[in-house]
Amino acid sequence: MDPLSSVRPRYGRGSLADVMPSVLHALGVPGEPDPLGLAPLLDGVRRIAVVLIDGLGWHQLATAAPHAPTIADIAGGRLGTARAITAGFPSTTPVSLVTLGTGAAPGRHGIVGFTLNRPGTDRVVNHLSWTDEPDPADWQPLPTAFTRAQEAGLDPMVVTNPAFNGSGLTRSAYRGARFGPGVAADAIAAEMLAALPDSRLVYGYLPDVDRAGHYFGIGSAQWSTAAADADRLLARLIGGLPPDAALIVTADHGQLDIPVDRRIDLDRDPRLTDGVAIVAGEPRVRYLHTVPGAQQDVLSAWRGLLGDGAWVATRDEAVATGWFGPVPDSHLSRIGDVVVVCRERWVVLASAHEPPILSDMIAYHGSNTAAEMEIPLLIVRR
């Protein structure tokens, strides 16, 4: 598939939202569906390690292969099985982590963007720096798959950077699990392997590939080193898996390098700020909350100025696409009055609203191209 072609989320058939329900089904948790059909592949498996490699999309596997022989062997069918599934929409980390953690599409769990306006206020919630307000239990009300695993006696554990412990995003995605610290690949592998004899479900998160792509670009020396580190994590896990265990590897999204001449800064063009009260989302998917009565004027201005570089629509039109999955009334107003979804290799920056690092990045994600939406599902049995 062309990496720049549009891809719809395959909720209920092959998406990130389907991973944890299928894992729980394979581990014998009653009432959990198996939309990914994992049960035949995992027959006899009693414990599962799940790893999410941030930023390692399906279309980046070939670029990683020279530096990641274990990943290449799994993707090539020599060590395990591999197929592409989709992220949810938008294809961005906070949305995806909660989608994985709850087993629900973004519209249902309510984390429908990297940053979101808190309805009734002028505040924009950044989900990476979010702590206590809004209350995670209210902002993301669904029970997590880890809570369901705990209730089923699986004693789940989540291994990630200890700086994330207690954050609003962690509590929204992982509540119900024990927490294990692990920053670098070797530490994550050691912590996960130590937990597996007692925990029948252990999850680990590695952010390095995503970070290297953002700062240095896909295929850069730094990105290749990060891919090699991810490969070492998987090799150590495979080598240390108990005999009754399996490893499942996925990602939260892929990435696209964006040329400097495809970057529009809304804060440098008054025609793009006129009528806009609040800017949220991120460079590949913008949510514009308009002043009363200005929605149609904002739509017309943005459509005229961005042309083929973006799909510009009302909230209702965006929800009707099904990209978010079903969106209850309680979550609708988190989506902008106007939604801007960048096509191909375009981004919309907001230099006056966001930290400079977002304008300085090389690779971005969040939109609905195959390069961003398609992610791997790798499965290895001991």
C-alpha positions in Angstrom: 0.0 0.0 0.0 1.1 3.5 -0.8 2.4 5.0 2.6 0.6 8.3 1.8 -2.8 6.7 1.0 -5.6 7.1 3.5 -6.4 4.2 5.9 -9.5 3.7 8.0 -9.1 2.3 11.5 -10.2 -1.4 11.6 -12.0 -1.3 14.9 -13.3 -4.7 15.8 -11.4 -6.4 13.0 -7.8 -5.5 13.3 -6.9 -2.5 15.3 -4.9 -1.5 18.4 -8.2 -1.5 20.3 -8.5 -5.2 19.7 -5.1 -6.3 21.0 -5.8 -6.5 24.8 -9.3 -8.1 24.5 -7.7 -10.8 22.3 -4.8 -11.3 24.7 -7.2 -11.6 27.6 -9.3 -14.1 25.6 -6.2 -16.1 24.9 -5.5 -16.1 28.7 -8.9 -17.5 29.5 -10.6 -14.3 30.8 -14.4 -14.9 30.4 -16.4 -12.5 28.3 -13.4 -11.1 26.4 -13.7 -11.2 22.5 -10.9 -12.4 20.2 -11.3 -10.1 17.1 -7.6 -10.7 16.2 -8.0 -14.5 16.3 -5.1 -15.0 18.7 -6.5 -18.1 20.5 -5.4 -20.7 17.9 -1.9 -19.1 17.7 -1.6 -19.0 21.5 -3.1 -22.4 22.3 -1.5 -23.7 25.5 0.1 -20.3 26.4 -0.5 -19.3 30.0 1.4 -16.0 30.2 1.9 -13.2 27.7 4.4 -10.4 27.4 3.1 -7.4 25.4 5.6 -4.7 24.2 4.6 -1.5 22.6 7.5 0.2 20.6 6.5 3.8 20.3 6.8 5.0 16.7 7.7 1.8 15.0 5.0 1.6 12.4 4.5 -1.2 9.8 6.0 0.9 7.1 9.1 1.6 9.1 10.0 -2.1 9.6 11.9 -2.3 6.4 14.0 0.7 7.3 14.7 -0.9 10.7 15.6 -4.3 9.4 19.3 -3.8 8.8 19.7 -2.7 12.4 17.1 -5.0 13.9 17.7 -8.7 13.0 15.2 -10.1 15.5 12.4 -7.8 14.3 13.3 -8.7 10.7 13.2 -12.4 11.5 9.7 -12.1 13.1 8.4 -9.9 10.3 9.8 -12.4 7.7 8.1 -15.3 9.4 11.3 -17.0 10.4 10.9 -16.4 14.2 7.2 -15.7 14.5 4.2 -14.3 12.7 3.6 -10.7 11.6 0.7 -8.7 10.1 -0.4 -5.1 9.9 -3.2 -3.8 12.1 -4.2 -0.2 12.5 -3.9 2.4 15.2 -6.9 4.4 16.2 -7.5 7.9 15.1 -5.7 10.3 15.6 -2.6 8.2 15.3 -0.8 9.7 18.3 0.7 8.4 21.5 -1.8 9.4 24.2 -4.8 8.3 22.1 -3.1 5.0 21.3 -1.9 4.2 24.8 -5.4 4.6 26.1 -6.8 2.7 23.1 -4.5 -0.2 23.9 -5.1 0.0 27.6 -8.9 0.1 27.5 -9.4 -2.1 24.4 -11.8 0.6 23.2 -11.9 3.0 20.2 -10.9 6.6 21.0 -14.4 8.0 20.8 -15.5 5.7 23.6 -12.6 6.4 26.0 -12.6 10.1 25.3 -8.8 10.7 24.7 -9.4 11.8 21.2 -6.3 14.0 20.7 -2.8 14.8 21.8 -4.1 18.0 23.4 -7.8 18.7 24.0 -9.9 21.6 25.1 -11.5 21.0 28.4 -15.2 21.8 27.6 -16.5 24.9 29.4 -13.1 26.4 29.9 -10.3 28.0 27.8 -7.8 25.3 29.1 -6.1 22.9 26.8 -5.2 19.6 28.4 -1.8 18.2 27.2 -2.1 14.5 27.9 1.7 14.0 28.3 2.0 16.5 31.1 -1.4 15.9 32.6 -1.5 15.0 36.3 -4.7 15.4 38.4 -7.0 17.9 36.6 -9.2 16.9 35.0 -9.7 13.8 37.2 -8.5 10.8 35.1 -11.4 8.7 36.4 -13.8 11.2 34.9 -11.9 12.3 31.8 -11.3 8.6 30.9 -14.2 6.7 32.5 -13.8 3.2 31.0 -12.3 0.3 33.0 -9.0 -0.7 31.6 -8.0 -4.2 30.3 -5.5 -4.3 33.2 -8.4 -3.9 35.7 -10.2 -6.7 34.0 -7.0 -8.8 34.1 -6.5 -8.1 37.8 -10.1 -9.1 38.5 -9.5 -12.3 36.6 -6.4 -13.1 38.8 -3.7 -12.5 36.2 -1.8 -10.0 38.4 -0.9 -7.7 35.5 2.2 -5.5 35.5 3.2 -2.5 33.5 6.8 -1.7 33.0 7.7 1.9 31.9 9.6 5.0 32.9 9.1 5.6 36.6 8.6 9.3 35.8 5.2 8.3 34.3 3.9 6.5 37.4 0.9 8.3 38.7 0.4 10.6 35.7 -3.1 11.2 34.3 -2.2 9.3 31.1 -0.8 6.3 33.0 -3.9 6.2 35.3 -6.2 6.4 32.3 -4.4 3.7 30.3 -3.0 1.3 32.9 -5.0 1.5 36.1 -5.4 -1.9 37.7 -1.8 -3.1 37.0 1.2 -3.2 39.3 3.9 -0.8 38.2 7.5 -1.8 37.4 10.3 0.7 36.6 12.2 0.6 33.3 13.6 3.3 31.2 16.1 1.8 28.7 15.7 -1.4 26.7 17.8 -3.7 29.0 16.1 -2.5 32.2 12.7 -3.0 30.6 13.6 -6.5 29.5 15.0 -7.4 32.9 11.9 -6.1 34.8 9.5 -7.9 32.4 11.3 -11.2 32.6 11.5 -11.0 36.4 7.7 -10.4 36.6 6.6 -13.1 34.2 6.9 -16.1 36.6 4.2 -14.4 38.9 2.3 -12.2 36.5 0.5 -13.8 33.6 0.3 -10.5 31.8 3.3 -8.2 31.6 3.4 -5.0 29.4 6.4 -2.9 28.5 6.7 0.4 26.8 9.7 1.7 24.9 9.6 5.4 23.6 13.1 5.6 21.9 12.2 5.0 18.3 9.5 7.7 18.3 11.7 10.2 20.0 14.6 9.6 17.5 12.2 10.0 14.6 10.8 13.3 15.9 14.2 14.8 16.6 16.4 13.3 13.9 14.2 11.8 11.2 13.4 8.2 10.1 16.5 6.3 9.1 18.9 8.7 10.7 21.9 7.3 12.7 20.0 8.1 15.9 16.8 6.4 14.7 18.8 3.3 13.6 20.4 3.1 17.1 16.9 3.3 18.7 15.7 0.6 16.4 18.7 -1.6 17.4 17.9 -1.0 21.1 14.3 -2.0 20.5 15.5 -5.1 18.7 17.8 -5.9 21.7 14.8 -5.6 24.0 12.8 -8.2 22.0 15.8 -10.5 21.6 16.3 -10.6 25.4 12.6 -11.2 26.0 12.4 -14.0 23.5 15.6 -15.6 25.0 14.2 -15.5 28.5 10.5 -16.3 28.0 9.2 -19.1 30.2 8.2 -22.3 28.2 4.5 -21.5 28.6 4.8 -17.8 27.5 4.4 -15.8 24.3 5.5 -12.3 23.2 3.3 -9.9 21.3 4.8 -6.7 19.9 2.9 -3.7 18.5 3.2 0.1 18.2 1.1 3.1 18.7 1.6 4.7 15.3 4.2 5.2 12.5 5.8 8.4 11.4 6.4 10.6 8.3 9.3 13.0 7.7 7.9 16.4 6.8 9.8 18.8 4.5 10.2 22.3 5.7 8.3 23.7 2.7 5.2 21.7 3.8 4.7 23.4 7.1 2.0 26.0 7.6 2.1 28.1 10.8 -1.4 29.2 11.7 -0.1 31.8 14.1 1.7 33.6 11.3 -1.4 34.1 9.1 -4.2 36.1 10.6 -6.6 34.6 8.1 -6.2 31.3 9.9 -6.6 32.7 13.4 -9.6 34.9 12.7 -12.6 33.5 14.4 -10.6 30.8 16.3 -10.9 30.9 20.1 -8.9 27.8 21.1 -6.3 25.7 19.2 -5.8 22.1 20.2 -4.8 18.7 18.6 -1.3 18.6 17.1 0.4 19.5 13.8 -1.1 16.6 11.8 -4.7 16.9 13.2 -5.9 20.3 14.4 -9.0 21.0 16.5 -10.2 24.6 16.1 -12.8 25.8 18.6 -14.4 28.8 17.1 -16.0 31.9 18.6 -19.8 31.9 18.5 -21.1 32.2 14.9 -17.7 31.9 13.2 -17.6 28.2 12.3 -18.6 28.6 8.7 -16.2 31.5 8.1 -13.3 29.5 9.7 -14.2 26.5 7.5 -14.2 28.6 4.3 -10.9 30.3 5.2 -9.1 27.1 6.1 -10.4 25.2 3.1 -9.4 28.0 0.7 -5.9 28.4 2.2 -4.9 24.8 2.7 -6.5 23.4 -0.5 -5.4 19.8 -1.1 -3.0 19.9 1.8 -5.8 19.0 4.3 -9.3 17.8 4.8 -11.2 20.5 6.7 -14.5 19.6 8.1 -17.0 20.3 10.9 -17.1 18.2 14.0 -20.2 16.4 12.9 -18.6 15.6 9.5 -15.4 14.3 11.2 -17.4 12.1 13.7 -19.5 10.7 10.8 -16.4 9.3 9.1 -16.2 6.7 11.9 -12.5 7.4 12.4 -13.0 7.9 16.1 -15.4 5.0 16.5 -18.7 5.8 18.2 -18.5 9.1 20.2 -20.9 9.6 23.1 -22.4 13.0 23.7 -20.2 13.5 26.8 -17.1 13.4 24.6 -18.3 15.3 21.5 -17.3 18.8 22.6 -13.6 17.7 23.1 -13.4 17.6 19.3 -13.0 21.0 17.7 -15.9 22.8 15.9 -13.5 22.6 12.9 -11.3 19.6 12.3 -8.2 19.8 10.1 -6.7 16.5 9.0 -3.4 17.0 7.1 -2.9 15.0 3.9 0.4 13.6 2.5 3.4 15.4 3.9 1.8 18.6 5.4 1.6 19.9 9.0 -0.1 22.9 10.6 2.1 24.4 13.3 0.9 26.7 16.1 4.0 28.5 17.1 2.3 30.9 19.6 0.3 28.1 21.2 2.9 25.3 21.5 6.5 24.7 22.6 9.1 25.4 19.9 10.2 21.8 19.8 7.0 20.9 17.9 8.0 23.3 15.1 11.5 21.9 15.0 10.6 18.2 14.6 11.5 16.3 11.5 9.1 13.4 11.7 5.4 13.8 12.7 2.3 11.6 13.1 -1.3 11.8 14.0 -3.1 11.7 10.6 -4.7 8.9 8.7 -2.0 7.9 6.1 -0.9 4.3 6.0 2.6 5.4 7.1 1.0 6.7 10.4 -1.9 4.4 10.8 -0.6 0.9 10.0 1.3 -0.7 12.9 2.7 -4.2 13.4 1.3 -7.1 15.3 4.3 -9.5 15.9 3.8 -12.8 17.7 6.5 -15.1 19.0 6.0 -18.3 21.0 8.8 -19.8 23.0 
